[in-house]
Structures are given as C-alpha cells and as structure tokens.
Amino acid sequence: MANELLLIGSVPLETVEEVFRNFAAPLAPMLPCMPDGEVGDRQYWVDGVAYRVFNGHPQLETISRPAPDDGVERWRPRNLRDEWGFRIKPGVKEVKFGDPGWRLGFTKDAVNSYFIFRKLKDEGVIPRNVRFQVSLPLTYSVITPYFHDFAEYSKIIPGFEAAMRAEVAKLVEKIPSDDLAIQWDAALEMGDLAGQLPYLPREGAFERNVAQVGRLVPDIPESVMLGFHLCYGTLGGWPCFEPEDLSMPVRFTNAIVAAAKRRVDFVHIPTLKRTRDEFFRPLSDLNVGRTRIYLGVIHDMDDLDGFRTRLGLARKFLREFGIAAPCGFGREPVARLPQIQQNHLKAVEILRSM
C-alpha cells in the first residue's frame, strides 16, 4: 500500500536529488507523497524566512539575530534563545510583501525541486503514483517565533497571509495539481495551545490558531492532496514540550479539518514514548471523516516491544492509521540516515504484522 508511511519533510542532505535518490528506493513504495528534504535555507525551517524575508524588510526592524561564530555572521539559530527577533517600524499600519507568488521563496524552491522529481519519475526512481510533497508553515508558526508583541499581529498577519496565498496559487499554476501534495506545518501553534508562549494571550488561543486555516486553505483545488503536520518542535532538542496526552492535538485536528472547507487527505499527529491507555485514549474523539491519520510513533526503535505496545494502545482507540516519525530529520547527523531508514522499514513491517 502507498499510504502506510509518511515522511514529514526535512532531511539533512545538501541537494534535492540526494534526498530523492536516498529515500525513494527503500521508502517511496509505501508513501502517498514525497518531500524534497527542505534542503538549503529551509533546513532550519522558518528561520530561512526570518533572514531572507523579514531581515532587511523596509517596514521591519531587526532587534536580535543569532550570535556570530568567532566574529563570523551566522543566520541559523543554535536554540530558542538564539533566535531572530523583529518589530514593526513606527508609523507602519500594515506590513506588505512584494513580488507576489515568489517573495517568500517556497514557490521558487518547489518549482526547482519538482523538475528533479519529474526527471526521477521518468527514470523509474520514484514510483508513478507518488506525489510531490510541498511543506508550508501555517501563519503563526512563522510570526510567533520572531514577533513577541501581540499588538503588532494585526499589522503583519494580513500581509503575510496574502503573500502565502499568492505562493500557493503560483505553486498550483506551475506544478500539475494531480501530482502535488501540500502539507501545512503547525509547530508554534501547538506550543501556543500548550501555553508555551508566555508573550501571547491565553484567551482566544484555540480560535486564532484554527481561524488561519480558513484563510489559507479553502482555495486550494480539490485535485491537490492536502495534509497537516502537527509538531512539538525540535529546535534545541525534540520535543520542545511534552503534552500529557493526545487530547490537545486531537481537538485541534478536528477543528482544522472542519475549518478547511474542503477534503483533507491526511493529518500527522506526533506521539511520545508512552505506554499507557490514558495517553492514547483521546484518539477515540477524532471526528475527521475519511481523513487519514498518521501517528508519529517511529522513534529510535531501540525497544521493539515498546513500539508494539504503543501501536496496540493506539489501535484500541483508532482502528486504522498510518505511521511516521514524530518530526522531520533535518537536524539529525547525516550518519544516522541509514538507521532512520531501517527504523521506518522495521516499523512498517511490525505494523503489517499486527
């Protein structure tokens, strides 16, 4: 089956072709779609947007940036305390972004990666039925790490979302929709809902994080595969926070699937290494119709009995699901990639046996 496994997105390799050739043979037959590894500026996820879009924007002021290495500039943060920071310049009523469709960089990267994807499909490296997966961050995942004054959000979010909608429209224009999958990533959203962002008001947290889906998603054509990846964060070490159970991501999943106003093909829900009913029980509250759920249960696989136990517990409350790692691999050492691939193959084998 081509839907047993999901790859979240990031891979610590230098080129798109390396990612496709490295992962296609062992894993692509089990995948509905395949990402390009988020190489280059995207390896540090939205920090690429911080340094190439927000930094130097004429309506924004850079107030902090990653510390240099022995006097040499650095744009990749070491951890959450080494991040970029911005504020809106006085007198600006709304931050706007030019060059619609291209300004944020996601379309440019995707179009270039898709050329390689199609070439490798023609060579038979990638199976014909596997779609090209583009991972995009939801609004709050881009804004909340860098802008800590909530009063400014009404000035920057409309312009940023207009730029993101233009990127999506250009993606659909340049890449055949029946060969495209768009995955929206929600990491800071999860942190906000868990109360991990003290500079944001608790009141209205759930509503604001759901509402953005209704602004970004409904215009995506039905012929495009649509999914969401929920995340607990990896900067400084995974996870950035540990929920007591799956109730919060389940509630959010139900809400964003409803807010999408169109078919949602999959949602990825990360798990922790927990072996108790109470952690997995909220899965029984999922109300997402035919949306496929991928559980992020592929951890280090150093305890196969524990993995089987977690699968069994999840299946008590959710009869059918696919599996994935809890997050991408972009910050893993390259030397670990063979083991990561073996972990995925072993996990699928155990899933099939159960």
C-alpha positions in Angstrom: 0.0 0.0 0.0 1.2 3.5 -0.8 -0.2 5.1 2.3 1.3 3.2 5.2 4.1 5.7 5.8 4.5 9.5 5.8 7.8 11.5 5.6 7.4 14.8 7.4 9.7 16.8 5.3 13.3 17.7 6.4 16.4 15.6 5.6 20.0 16.6 6.4 21.3 16.3 2.9 22.6 19.1 0.7 20.7 18.6 -2.5 17.2 17.6 -3.6 18.4 14.9 -5.9 20.4 13.3 -3.0 17.2 13.2 -0.9 15.1 11.7 -3.6 17.7 9.1 -4.6 18.5 8.2 -1.0 14.9 7.7 0.2 13.0 6.6 -2.9 14.2 3.0 -3.2 13.6 1.9 0.4 10.5 4.0 1.3 8.7 5.5 -1.7 6.5 2.4 -2.4 4.9 3.0 1.0 4.4 6.8 0.6 1.5 8.8 -0.8 3.8 11.7 -1.4 7.5 12.5 -1.1 9.1 15.7 0.1 12.3 17.2 -1.2 14.1 17.2 2.2 13.7 21.0 2.8 17.3 21.5 1.9 19.3 24.7 1.9 17.6 27.7 3.6 14.6 25.5 4.6 16.8 23.1 6.6 16.2 25.3 9.6 12.5 25.5 8.7 11.1 29.1 9.0 14.4 30.7 10.0 15.1 31.0 6.3 12.1 33.3 6.1 13.4 35.3 9.0 16.8 36.0 7.5 15.8 36.4 3.8 12.3 38.0 4.0 11.9 39.7 7.4 15.6 40.8 7.9 16.1 43.9 5.8 12.4 44.4 5.0 11.9 48.2 4.8 8.9 48.2 7.2 10.6 46.0 9.8 13.5 46.4 12.3 15.8 43.5 13.2 16.2 43.6 17.0 18.1 40.3 17.5 19.8 37.7 15.4 21.8 34.5 16.0 25.2 35.2 17.7 28.2 35.0 15.4 30.8 32.2 15.4 34.1 33.8 16.4 33.1 37.0 14.8 31.7 35.4 11.6 28.0 36.1 10.9 25.5 33.2 11.4 21.9 33.0 10.3 21.0 29.6 11.7 20.0 29.7 15.4 21.5 27.3 17.9 18.4 27.1 20.1 15.3 29.0 21.0 17.3 31.6 22.9 19.5 32.4 19.8 16.7 33.4 17.5 15.9 36.2 15.2 13.7 39.0 16.5 11.8 41.7 14.7 9.4 44.6 15.3 7.4 46.8 13.0 8.8 50.3 12.4 6.8 53.2 13.9 4.1 54.6 11.7 3.6 51.4 9.6 -0.1 50.5 9.5 0.3 47.2 7.5 3.4 45.3 6.5 3.2 44.3 2.9 5.3 41.9 0.8 6.1 42.5 -2.9 6.7 40.1 -5.8 3.5 38.0 -5.1 3.9 34.3 -5.7 7.7 34.3 -5.2 8.6 36.6 -2.3 8.6 34.0 0.5 10.8 31.6 -1.5 8.6 28.5 -1.2 7.4 28.5 -4.8 10.9 29.0 -6.2 12.2 26.0 -4.2 9.3 23.9 -5.1 9.4 24.5 -8.8 13.1 23.7 -8.9 12.6 20.5 -6.8 9.7 19.4 -8.9 11.9 19.4 -12.1 14.1 16.9 -10.4 11.2 14.9 -9.1 9.7 14.6 -12.6 13.0 13.6 -14.0 13.5 10.8 -11.4 9.9 9.7 -12.0 10.7 9.3 -15.7 13.8 7.3 -14.8 11.7 5.0 -12.6 13.5 6.1 -9.4 10.3 7.4 -7.9 7.0 5.4 -8.4 4.5 6.9 -10.7 1.7 7.1 -8.1 3.8 9.1 -5.5 3.0 12.8 -5.4 5.4 15.7 -4.9 5.1 17.0 -1.3 5.5 20.7 -0.5 5.6 21.6 3.2 4.4 25.1 4.1 4.2 26.7 7.6 1.0 28.0 8.9 0.9 31.7 9.7 1.5 31.6 13.5 4.5 29.2 13.0 6.2 32.0 11.1 5.1 35.0 13.0 5.2 34.0 16.7 8.9 33.0 16.9 10.1 36.4 15.8 7.4 39.0 16.8 6.7 38.9 20.5 4.4 42.0 20.7 0.9 40.6 20.1 -0.4 44.1 19.4 1.6 44.1 16.2 0.0 41.0 14.8 -2.9 42.8 13.2 -0.4 44.8 11.2 1.7 41.9 9.8 -0.6 38.8 9.6 -2.8 40.1 6.7 0.1 41.0 4.5 2.0 37.8 5.3 -1.1 35.6 4.6 -1.7 37.4 1.3 1.9 36.6 0.4 1.4 33.0 1.4 -1.8 32.6 -0.6 0.0 34.0 -3.6 2.7 31.4 -3.2 0.1 28.6 -3.1 -1.6 30.0 -6.2 1.7 30.1 -8.0 2.5 26.6 -6.9 -0.7 25.3 -8.3 -0.1 27.2 -11.5 3.4 25.8 -12.0 3.0 22.2 -10.7 0.3 19.9 -12.0 -2.3 19.7 -9.3 -2.8 15.9 -9.7 0.9 15.4 -8.9 1.0 17.8 -6.0 0.5 17.4 -2.2 0.6 20.4 0.1 1.3 19.8 3.8 0.7 22.6 6.3 3.1 22.5 9.3 1.8 23.6 12.7 4.6 23.8 15.4 4.3 27.1 17.1 0.5 26.6 17.0 1.0 23.5 19.2 3.2 25.5 21.5 0.7 28.3 21.8 -2.1 25.8 22.6 0.0 24.2 25.3 0.7 27.5 26.9 4.4 27.5 26.0 4.5 31.1 24.5 4.1 33.4 27.5 4.1 36.6 25.4 0.8 35.6 23.7 -2.6 35.9 25.5 -4.2 32.7 26.6 -7.6 34.0 25.8 -8.6 33.1 22.2 -5.5 30.9 21.6 -7.5 28.0 20.1 -9.7 30.2 17.9 -6.9 32.2 16.4 -4.9 29.1 15.5 -7.8 27.5 13.9 -9.0 30.6 12.0 -5.9 30.9 10.0 -6.7 27.6 8.3 -9.9 29.0 7.0 -8.0 31.9 5.5 -5.2 29.9 3.8 -6.7 26.6 2.7 -10.2 26.7 1.0 -8.9 28.0 -2.4 -6.6 25.0 -2.9 -8.1 22.9 -5.7 -9.6 19.6 -4.7 -7.2 17.8 -7.1 -4.3 18.8 -4.9 -3.7 16.4 -2.0 -3.9 18.3 1.3 -2.5 17.5 4.7 -1.3 18.9 8.0 1.7 18.1 10.2 1.4 18.9 13.9 4.7 19.3 15.7 6.1 19.6 19.2 9.2 21.4 18.0 12.9 20.3 17.6 15.0 23.5 18.0 17.3 22.8 20.9 16.2 19.1 21.0 12.9 17.2 20.4 10.4 17.7 21.9 10.3 21.3 22.9 7.3 20.4 25.2 5.6 17.2 26.2 1.8 17.1 26.3 0.2 14.9 29.0 -1.9 13.1 26.4 -3.2 13.5 22.8 -6.3 15.5 23.7 -5.0 18.8 22.5 -3.7 17.7 19.1 -6.9 15.7 18.6 -9.1 18.7 19.4 -7.0 20.8 17.0 -7.2 18.2 14.3 -11.0 18.0 14.5 -11.2 21.8 14.2 -8.7 22.4 11.3 -10.3 19.6 9.2 -13.6 21.3 9.7 -12.1 24.8 9.0 -10.5 23.7 5.7 -13.9 23.6 4.0 -12.6 21.0 1.6 -11.3 17.4 1.7 -8.3 16.9 4.0 -6.4 13.9 2.9 -4.2 13.4 6.0 -3.2 14.7 9.4 0.0 13.8 11.2 -0.2 13.6 15.0 3.1 13.2 16.8 3.3 10.9 19.9 5.7 10.4 22.7 7.2 7.2 24.1 4.2 6.5 26.4 2.8 3.1 27.1 -0.4 3.8 29.0 -4.0 3.9 27.8 -4.6 7.5 29.0 -2.1 9.0 26.6 -3.7 7.4 23.5 -7.4 7.4 24.7 -8.2 10.9 23.1 -7.7 9.3 19.7 -11.3 7.9 20.1 -12.5 11.5 19.9 -11.3 12.1 16.4 -14.1 13.2 14.1 -12.4 13.7 10.7 -14.4 11.6 8.3 -12.2 9.9 5.7 -9.1 11.9 6.6 -6.2 9.5 7.1 -4.3 9.9 10.4 -0.6 9.3 10.6 0.7 8.8 14.1 4.3 9.9 14.7 5.3 6.7 16.6 8.6 5.9 14.9 11.1 7.0 17.5 14.6 5.4 17.9 13.1 1.8 17.6 15.6 0.7 20.3 12.7 -1.0 22.1 10.7 -3.1 19.7 8.4 -4.5 22.4 7.6 -0.9 23.5 6.9 0.1 19.9 4.5 -2.9 19.5 2.8 -1.9 22.8 2.3 1.7 21.6 0.8 0.5 18.3 -1.5 -1.8 20.2 -2.6 1.0 22.5 -3.2 3.4 19.6 -5.3 0.8 17.8 -7.5 0.3 20.8 -8.8 3.9 20.2 -8.2 4.3 16.5 -8.8 1.4 14.3 -7.0 2.5 11.1 -3.9 4.7 10.8 -0.6 5.1 9.0 2.7 5.8 10.8 5.6 8.3 10.7 8.4 9.7 12.7 7.3 12.4 15.2 9.1 15.1 13.2 11.5 15.6 10.3 15.2 14.6 10.3 16.7 17.9 9.3 18.8 18.4 12.5 19.9 14.8 12.7 23.5 13.9 11.8 23.8 12.6 8.2 25.4 9.4 9.5 22.1 8.5 11.2 20.1 8.4 8.0 20.7 4.7 7.2 19.5 3.9 10.8 16.5 6.2 10.3 15.5 4.4 7.1 15.9 1.0 8.8 13.7 2.2 11.7 11.0 3.1 9.2 11.2 -0.2 7.4 11.1 -2.1 10.6 8.2 -0.1 11.9 6.1 -0.8 8.7 6.9 -4.5 9.0 5.7 -4.6 12.5 2.5 -2.6 11.6 1.7 -5.1 8.8 2.2 -8.0 11.1 -0.3 -6.6 13.6 
